[in-house]
């Protein structure tokens, strides 16, 4: 196991590839560097606070440069540097327990039921 300190959004390219990327800071935007540094069939596990949910625990599986998956419970952690939301913005987020995310080199997309 490797434990590093620094800007978590950059990952740890000198130690990659990883079979798991575990974040203990909430992400609103999943850094693509995490996908790039994870092996195929590897997992990205991170708390998420953003569109679609305030405190989701996301589990994403990486395959061919794309990470996708959904919510697997809830988790609340401090945000990654620069990814925090004001308390007012956070309270305004509707929580969808069927949240699904896909992360590609061009960004992330979310799907969930609107009702």
Protein Blocks (a to p, Z undefined) as FASTA:
>chain_A
ZZdedjfknopmklmccfbdcdfbdcfbdcfklmmmpcehiacddddddehiabbccddd
deehiacdddedjddddddehiaccfklmmmpccdfkbccdddfkbccddddfZZ
